[in-house]
Amino acid sequence: MSNAIFEIGADGVDAGRIVAGIQASVAEKMKNGAYTDARIARAERTNIANLKNEEHFLAFYLECLNDAVQVDINDFEIHERRNMFSGLLITIKKTIWKLLKFYTYRLWSQQNQTNALLLSAVESMEERYSEKIRQLEDRIAKMESKDDKK
């Protein structure tokens, strides 16, 4: 019997088998090119546990925000998986997309502007406070060195 206050578990659940299934699924998807997006590759390479301090984490987080700040408002290719009436369905979907784009373009543009301004504000605050912290650390180091000389 364990000394834990509570335990989470379920009879008949094989966690090792579940993990192995997930790993096999990820390996298969990687083999098929599902995880080729640069952001996914970078996230995989950057293990947050290896980020030793807040400074590195914040720099990484701001870089991720920079990569994702803009909503993609460009056109995209419309495909139809169904064979029956595919030409008609594609035409209908393209028409609907044009109508939606007409109404949402301004909203997306405003959202992109807001995202960029907020990110700029956060980056500016981070730079200002990092500089202030550096100055205070220098000041403390000078004060400590004066105390050591006494």
Contact map, one row per residue, 1 for C-alpha under 8 A:
111000000000000000000000000000000000000000000000000000000000000000000000000000000000000000000000000000000000000000000000000000000000000000000000000000
111100000000000000000000000000000000000000000000000000000000000000000000000000000000000000000000000000000000000000000000000000000000000000000000000000
111110000000000000000000000000000000000000000000000000000000000000000000000000000000000000000000000000000000000000000000000000000000000000000000000000
011111100000000000000000000000000000000000000000000000000000000000000000000000000000000000000000000000000000000000000000000000000000000000000000000000
001111100000000000000000000000000000000000000000000000000000000000000000000000000000000000000000000000000000000000000000000000000000000000000000000000
000111110000000000000000000000000000000000000000000000000000000000000000000000000000000000000000000000000000000000000000000000000000000000000000000000
000111111000000000000000000000000000000000000000000000000000000000000000000000000000000000000000000000000000000000000000000000000000000000000000000000
000001111100000000000000000000000000000000000000000000000000000000000000000000000000000000000000000000000000000000000000000000000000000000000000000000
000000111110100000000000000000000000000000000000000000000000000000000000000000000000000000000000000000000000000000000000000000000000000000000000000000
000000011111100000000000000000000000000000000000000000000000000000000000000000000000000000000000000000000000000000000000000000000000000000000000000000
000000001111100000000000000000000000000000000000000000000000000000000000000000000000000000000000000000000000000000000000000000000000000000000000000000
000000000111110000000000000000000000000000000000000000000000000000000000000000000000000000000000000000000000000000000000000000000000000000000000000000
000000001111111000000000000000000000000000000000000000000000000000000000000000000000000000000000000000000000000000000000000000000000000000000000000000
000000000001111111000000000000000000000000000000000000000000000000000000000000000000000000000000000000000000000000000000000000000000000000000000000000
000000000000111111100000000000000000000000000000000000000000000000000000000000000000000000000000000000000000000000000000000000000000000000000000000000
000000000000011111110000000000000000000000000000000000000000000000000000000000000000000000000000000000000000000000000000000000000000000000000000000000
000000000000011111111000000000000000000000000000000000000000000000000000000000000000000000000000000000000000000000000000000000000000000000000000000000
000000000000011111111100000000000000000000000000000000000000000000000000000000000000000000000000000000000000000000000000000000000000000000000000000000
000000000000001111111110000000000000000000000000000000000000000000000000000000000000000000000000000000000000000000000000000000000000000000000000000000
000000000000000111111111000000000000000000000000000000000000000000000000000000000000000000000000000000000000000000000000000000000000000000000000000000
000000000000000011111111100000000000000000000000000000000000000000000000000000000000000000000000000000000000000000000000000000000000000000000000000000
000000000000000001111111110000000000000000000000000000000000000000000000000000000000000000000000000000000000000000000000000000000000000000000000000000
000000000000000000111111111000000000000000000000000000000000000000000000000000000000000000000000000000000000000000000000000000000000000000000000000000
000000000000000000011111111100000000000000000000000000000000000000000000000000000000000000000000000000000000000000000000000000000000000000000000000000
000000000000000000001111111110000000000000000000000000000000000000000000000000000000000000000000000000000000000000000000000000000000000000000000000000
000000000000000000000111111111000000000000000000000000000000000000000000000000000000000000000000000000000000000000000000000000000000000000000000000000
000000000000000000000011111111100000000000000000000000000000000000000000000000000000000000000000000000000000000000000000000000000000000000000000000000
000000000000000000000001111111110000000000000000000000000000000000000000000000000000000000000000000000000000000000000000000000000000000000000000000000
000000000000000000000000111111111110000000000000000000000000000000000000000000000000000000000000000000000000000000000000000000000000000000000000000000
000000000000000000000000011111111111000000000000000000000000000000000000000000000000000000000000000000000000000000000000000000000000000000000000000000
000000000000000000000000001111111100000000000000000000000000000000000000000000000000000000000000000000000000000000000000000000000000000000000000000000
000000000000000000000000000111111100000000000000000000000000000000000000000000000000000000000000000000000000000000000000000000000000000000000000000000
000000000000000000000000000011111111000000000000000000000000000000000000000000000000000000000000000000000000000000000000000000000000000000000000000000
000000000000000000000000000011111111100000000000000000000000000000000000000000000000000000000000000000000000000000000000000000000000000000000000000000
000000000000000000000000000011001111100110000000000000000000000000000000000000000000000000000000000000000000000000000000000000000000000000000000000000
000000000000000000000000000001001111110110000000000000000000000000000000000000000000000000000000000000000000000000000000000000000000000000000000000000
000000000000000000000000000000000111111110000000000000000000000000000000000000000000000000000000000000000000000000000000000000000000000000000000000000
000000000000000000000000000000000001111111000000000000000000000000000000000000000000000000000000000000000000000000000000000000000000000000000000000000
000000000000000000000000000000000000111111100000000000000000000000000000000000000000000000000000000000000000000000000000000000000000000000000000000000
000000000000000000000000000000000011111111110000000000000000000000000000000000000000000000000000000000000000000000000000000000000000000000000000000000
000000000000000000000000000000000011111111111000000000000000000000000000000000000000000000000000000000000000000000000000000000000000000000000000000000
000000000000000000000000000000000000011111111100000000000000000000000000000000000000000000000000000000000000000000000000000000000000000000000000000000
000000000000000000000000000000000000001111111110000000000000000000000000000000000000000000000000000000000000000000000000000000000000000000000000000000
000000000000000000000000000000000000000111111110000000000000000000000000000000000000000000000000000000000000000000000000000000000000000000000000000000
000000000000000000000000000000000000000011111110000000000000000000000000000000000000000000000000000000000000000000000000000000000000000000000000000000
000000000000000000000000000000000000000001111111010000000000000000000000000000000000000000000000000000000000000000000000000000000000000000000000000000
000000000000000000000000000000000000000000111111111000000000000000000000000000000000000000000000000000000000000000000000000000000000000000000000000000
000000000000000000000000000000000000000000000111111000001000000000000000000000000000000000000000000000000000000000000000000000000000000000000000000000
000000000000000000000000000000000000000000000011111100000000000000000000000000000000000000000000000000000000000000000000000000000000000000000000000000
000000000000000000000000000000000000000000000111111100000000000000000000000000000000000000000000000000000000000000000000000000000000000000000000000000
000000000000000000000000000000000000000000000011111111011000000000000000000000000000000000000000000000000000000000000000000000000000000000000000000000
000000000000000000000000000000000000000000000000111111011000000000000000000000000000000000000000000000000000000000000000000000000000000000000000000000
000000000000000000000000000000000000000000000000001111111000000000000000000000000000000000000000000000000000000000000000000000000000000000000000000000
000000000000000000000000000000000000000000000000001111111100000000000000000000000000000000000000000000000000000000000000000000000000000000000000000000
000000000000000000000000000000000000000000000000000011111110000000000000000000000000000000000000000000000000000000000000000000000000000000000000000000
000000000000000000000000000000000000000000000000001111111111000000000000000000000000000000000000000000000000000000000000000000000000000000000000000000
000000000000000000000000000000000000000000000001001111111111100000000000000000000000000000000000000000000000000000000000000000000000000000000000000000
000000000000000000000000000000000000000000000000000001111111110000000000000000000000000000000000000000000000000000000000000000000000000000000000000000
000000000000000000000000000000000000000000000000000000111111111000000000000000000000000000000000000000000000000000000000000000000000000000000000000000
000000000000000000000000000000000000000000000000000000011111111100000000000000000000000000000000000000000000000000000000000000000000000000000000000000
000000000000000000000000000000000000000000000000000000001111111110000000000000000000000000000000000000000000000000000000000000000000000000000000000000
000000000000000000000000000000000000000000000000000000000111111111000000000000000000000000000000000000000000000000000010001000000000000000000000000000
000000000000000000000000000000000000000000000000000000000011111111100000000000000000000000000000000000000000000000000000000000000000000000000000000000
000000000000000000000000000000000000000000000000000000000001111111110000000000000000000000000000000000000000000000000000000000000000000000000000000000
000000000000000000000000000000000000000000000000000000000000111111111000000000000000000000000000000000000000000000000010000000000000000000000000000000
000000000000000000000000000000000000000000000000000000000000011111111000000000000000000000000000000000000000000000000010000000000000000000000000000000
000000000000000000000000000000000000000000000000000000000000001111111100000000000000000000000000000000000000000000000000000000000000000000000000000000
000000000000000000000000000000000000000000000000000000000000000111111110000000000000000000000000000000000000000000000000000000000000000000000000000000
000000000000000000000000000000000000000000000000000000000000000011111110000000000000000000000000000000000000000100110010000000000000000000000000000000
000000000000000000000000000000000000000000000000000000000000000000111111000000000000000000000000000000000000000100110000000000000000000000000000000000
000000000000000000000000000000000000000000000000000000000000000000011111100000000000000000000000000000000001001100000000000000000000000000000000000000
000000000000000000000000000000000000000000000000000000000000000000000111110000000000000000000000000000000000000000000000000000000000000000000000000000
000000000000000000000000000000000000000000000000000000000000000000000011111000000000000000000000000000001001100000000000000000000000000000000000000000
000000000000000000000000000000000000000000000000000000000000000000000001111100000000000000000000000000000000000000000000000000000000000000000000000000
000000000000000000000000000000000000000000000000000000000000000000000000111110000000000000000000000000000000000000000000000000000000000000000000000000
000000000000000000000000000000000000000000000000000000000000000000000000011111000000000000000000000000000000000000000000000000000000000000000000000000
000000000000000000000000000000000000000000000000000000000000000000000000001111100000000000000000000000000000000000000000000000000000000000000000000000
000000000000000000000000000000000000000000000000000000000000000000000000000111110000000001001100000000000000000000000000000000000000000000000000000000
000000000000000000000000000000000000000000000000000000000000000000000000000011111000000001000000000000000000000000000000000000000000000000000000000000
000000000000000000000000000000000000000000000000000000000000000000000000000001111110010011000000000000000000000000000000000000000000000000000000000000
000000000000000000000000000000000000000000000000000000000000000000000000000000111110010000000000000000000000000000000000000000000000000000000000000000
000000000000000000000000000000000000000000000000000000000000000000000000000000011111110000000000000000000000000000000000000000000000000000000000000000
000000000000000000000000000000000000000000000000000000000000000000000000000000011111110000000000000000000000000000000000000000000000000000000000000000
000000000000000000000000000000000000000000000000000000000000000000000000000000000111110000000000000000000000000000000000000000000000000000000000000000
000000000000000000000000000000000000000000000000000000000000000000000000000000000111111110000000000000000000000000000000000000000000000000000000000000
000000000000000000000000000000000000000000000000000000000000000000000000000000011111111111000000000000000000000000000000000000000000000000000000000000
000000000000000000000000000000000000000000000000000000000000000000000000000000000000111111100000000000000000000000000000000000000000000000000000000000
000000000000000000000000000000000000000000000000000000000000000000000000000000000000111111110000000000000000000000000000000000000000000000000000000000
000000000000000000000000000000000000000000000000000000000000000000000000000000010000111111111000000000000000000000000000000000000000000000000000000000
000000000000000000000000000000000000000000000000000000000000000000000000000001110000011111111100000000000000000000000000000000000000000000000000000000
000000000000000000000000000000000000000000000000000000000000000000000000000000000000001111111110000000000000000000000000000000000000000000000000000000
000000000000000000000000000000000000000000000000000000000000000000000000000000000000000111111111000000000000000000000000000000000000000000000000000000
000000000000000000000000000000000000000000000000000000000000000000000000000001000000000011111111100000000000000000000000000000000000000000000000000000
000000000000000000000000000000000000000000000000000000000000000000000000000001000000000001111111110000000000000000000000000000000000000000000000000000
000000000000000000000000000000000000000000000000000000000000000000000000000000000000000000111111111000000000000000000000000000000000000000000000000000
000000000000000000000000000000000000000000000000000000000000000000000000000000000000000000011111111100000000000000000000000000000000000000000000000000
000000000000000000000000000000000000000000000000000000000000000000000000000000000000000000001111111110000000000000000000000000000000000000000000000000
000000000000000000000000000000000000000000000000000000000000000000000000000000000000000000000111111111000000000000000000000000000000000000000000000000
000000000000000000000000000000000000000000000000000000000000000000000000000000000000000000000011111111100000000000000000000000000000000000000000000000
000000000000000000000000000000000000000000000000000000000000000000000000000000000000000000000001111111110000000000000000000000000000000000000000000000
000000000000000000000000000000000000000000000000000000000000000000000000000000000000000000000000111111111000000000000000000000000000000000000000000000
000000000000000000000000000000000000000000000000000000000000000000000000000000000000000000000000011111111000000000000000000000000000000000000000000000
000000000000000000000000000000000000000000000000000000000000000000000000000000000000000000000000001111111110000000000000000000000000000000000000000000
000000000000000000000000000000000000000000000000000000000000000000000000000000000000000000000000000111111111000000000000000000000000000000000000000000
000000000000000000000000000000000000000000000000000000000000000000000000100000000000000000000000000011111111100000000000000000000000000000000000000000
000000000000000000000000000000000000000000000000000000000000000000000000000000000000000000000000000000111111110000000000000000000000000000000000000000
000000000000000000000000000000000000000000000000000000000000000000000000000000000000000000000000000000111111111000000000000000000000000000000000000000
000000000000000000000000000000000000000000000000000000000000000000000010100000000000000000000000000000011111111100000000000000000000000000000000000000
000000000000000000000000000000000000000000000000000000000000000000000000100000000000000000000000000000001111111110000000000000000000000000000000000000
000000000000000000000000000000000000000000000000000000000000000000000000000000000000000000000000000000000111111111000000000000000000000000000000000000
000000000000000000000000000000000000000000000000000000000000000000000010000000000000000000000000000000000011111111100000000000000000000000000000000000
000000000000000000000000000000000000000000000000000000000000000000001110000000000000000000000000000000000001111111110000000000000000000000000000000000
000000000000000000000000000000000000000000000000000000000000000000000000000000000000000000000000000000000000111111111000000000000000000000000000000000
000000000000000000000000000000000000000000000000000000000000000000000000000000000000000000000000000000000000011111111100000000000000000000000000000000
000000000000000000000000000000000000000000000000000000000000000000001100000000000000000000000000000000000000001111111110000000000000000000000000000000
000000000000000000000000000000000000000000000000000000000000000000001100000000000000000000000000000000000000000111111111000000000000000000000000000000
000000000000000000000000000000000000000000000000000000000000000000000000000000000000000000000000000000000000000011111111100000000000000000000000000000
000000000000000000000000000000000000000000000000000000000000000000000000000000000000000000000000000000000000000001111111110000000000000000000000000000
000000000000000000000000000000000000000000000000000000000000010011001000000000000000000000000000000000000000000000111111111000000000000000000000000000
000000000000000000000000000000000000000000000000000000000000000000000000000000000000000000000000000000000000000000011111111100000000000000000000000000
000000000000000000000000000000000000000000000000000000000000000000000000000000000000000000000000000000000000000000001111111110000000000000000000000000
000000000000000000000000000000000000000000000000000000000000000000000000000000000000000000000000000000000000000000000111111111000000000000000000000000
000000000000000000000000000000000000000000000000000000000000010000000000000000000000000000000000000000000000000000000011111111100000000000000000000000
000000000000000000000000000000000000000000000000000000000000000000000000000000000000000000000000000000000000000000000001111111110000000000000000000000
000000000000000000000000000000000000000000000000000000000000000000000000000000000000000000000000000000000000000000000000111111111000000000000000000000
000000000000000000000000000000000000000000000000000000000000000000000000000000000000000000000000000000000000000000000000011111111100000000000000000000
000000000000000000000000000000000000000000000000000000000000000000000000000000000000000000000000000000000000000000000000001111111110000000000000000000
000000000000000000000000000000000000000000000000000000000000000000000000000000000000000000000000000000000000000000000000000111111111000000000000000000
000000000000000000000000000000000000000000000000000000000000000000000000000000000000000000000000000000000000000000000000000011111111100000000000000000
000000000000000000000000000000000000000000000000000000000000000000000000000000000000000000000000000000000000000000000000000001111111110000000000000000
000000000000000000000000000000000000000000000000000000000000000000000000000000000000000000000000000000000000000000000000000000111111111000000000000000
000000000000000000000000000000000000000000000000000000000000000000000000000000000000000000000000000000000000000000000000000000011111111100000000000000
000000000000000000000000000000000000000000000000000000000000000000000000000000000000000000000000000000000000000000000000000000001111111110000000000000
000000000000000000000000000000000000000000000000000000000000000000000000000000000000000000000000000000000000000000000000000000000111111111000000000000
000000000000000000000000000000000000000000000000000000000000000000000000000000000000000000000000000000000000000000000000000000000011111111100000000000
000000000000000000000000000000000000000000000000000000000000000000000000000000000000000000000000000000000000000000000000000000000001111111110000000000
000000000000000000000000000000000000000000000000000000000000000000000000000000000000000000000000000000000000000000000000000000000000111111111000000000
000000000000000000000000000000000000000000000000000000000000000000000000000000000000000000000000000000000000000000000000000000000000011111111100000000
000000000000000000000000000000000000000000000000000000000000000000000000000000000000000000000000000000000000000000000000000000000000001111111110000000
000000000000000000000000000000000000000000000000000000000000000000000000000000000000000000000000000000000000000000000000000000000000000111111111000000
000000000000000000000000000000000000000000000000000000000000000000000000000000000000000000000000000000000000000000000000000000000000000011111111100000
000000000000000000000000000000000000000000000000000000000000000000000000000000000000000000000000000000000000000000000000000000000000000001111111110000
000000000000000000000000000000000000000000000000000000000000000000000000000000000000000000000000000000000000000000000000000000000000000000111111111000
000000000000000000000000000000000000000000000000000000000000000000000000000000000000000000000000000000000000000000000000000000000000000000011111111100
000000000000000000000000000000000000000000000000000000000000000000000000000000000000000000000000000000000000000000000000000000000000000000001111111110
000000000000000000000000000000000000000000000000000000000000000000000000000000000000000000000000000000000000000000000000000000000000000000000111111111
000000000000000000000000000000000000000000000000000000000000000000000000000000000000000000000000000000000000000000000000000000000000000000000011111111
000000000000000000000000000000000000000000000000000000000000000000000000000000000000000000000000000000000000000000000000000000000000000000000001111111
000000000000000000000000000000000000000000000000000000000000000000000000000000000000000000000000000000000000000000000000000000000000000000000000111111
000000000000000000000000000000000000000000000000000000000000000000000000000000000000000000000000000000000000000000000000000000000000000000000000011111
